Amino acid sequence: MRSNFPNSGWLTVAVLGLLAVGGIGLWQRGGAQAGDLLSRVRAAGVLRVANTQASPPWSMIDDKKQLVGFDVDVAYELAKRLGIPKVEFVAGRFADFIAGIEANKYDIVISGQTVTEERKKVVDFSIPYQAISVSVFTRPSRVGQFKSLEDLSGKRVAVTSGSTQEKFVREKVPGAIPKTYENGTLALMDVAFGRADAGLFNRFVGAYLAQKNGLLVAPAFDLGVELNAMSFRKGEAAFKAAVDKALADMIADGTLTAISKKWLGGQDMAAALAKYAK
């Protein structure tokens, strides 16, 4: 059948061309991006960094409404060594970090994520930049009641939503009743106020939050050490190599030690990594 529109062949080509251009534009603005990550962030001059902004002393809003903390200082130092002049911080939750990487909401997560085989199927990790002891906390009057994981059975156990601690309680502590929270401060408060019987926390952070907020909690026993790293989109070999080199240099030249001693009560994170990250 003959078309009723003149020059219909030209119109078809033009429409297809517009669709192609529009499709490319949409593709580049969505989760998949043209070019490798390292080249893009250097060209943009901005490194988009995700953290919780509610996990003292790693990342938190201070009295001057400024984002500060160990992970914040590490992010600025990393960007400088990558040759990127600006850092843009994006607030997120542990439960959403990986989905945010896949959706291109940020370039990298610098928030003490524990490296696990399950997570490595979805994202890539840097070399470790934290070695953290994980402990069971409870009220001081109840410390003697918790000596092993078996003692958590039937108990309400506070954990941060989406954390490896939540996964551990659900999979490795039969009979425990997990209670999840947006951040460690809220979880520890419920332990202190008796709304949870115990909680799993980074040992240093638990002690820090307890002191800072006047919470009556204490560590009952340790579970072990977790190695934490930075995560980003899979397959970004050049970006990973650059990040790993920057972190290795920060460890070697004392920069990571200085940052950790500033924020972690004198703790030397580089020394902890030398001991546990083998």
Secondary structure, DSSP 8 states (H G I E B T S, - for coil): ---SSTTHHHHHHHHHHHHHHHHHHHHHHSSS-SS-HHHHHHHHTEEEEEE-SEETTTEEE-TTS-EESHHHHHHHHHHHHHT--EEEEEE--GGGHHHHHHTTS-SEEEEEEE--HHHHTTEEE-S--EEEEEEEEE-GGGGGG-SSGGGGTTSEEEEETTSHHHHHHHHHSTT-EEEEESSHHHHHHHHHTTSSSEEEEEHHHHHHHHHHHT---EEEEEEEEEEEEEEEETT-HHHHHHHHHHHHHHHHTTHHHHHHHHHTTT--HHHHHHHH--
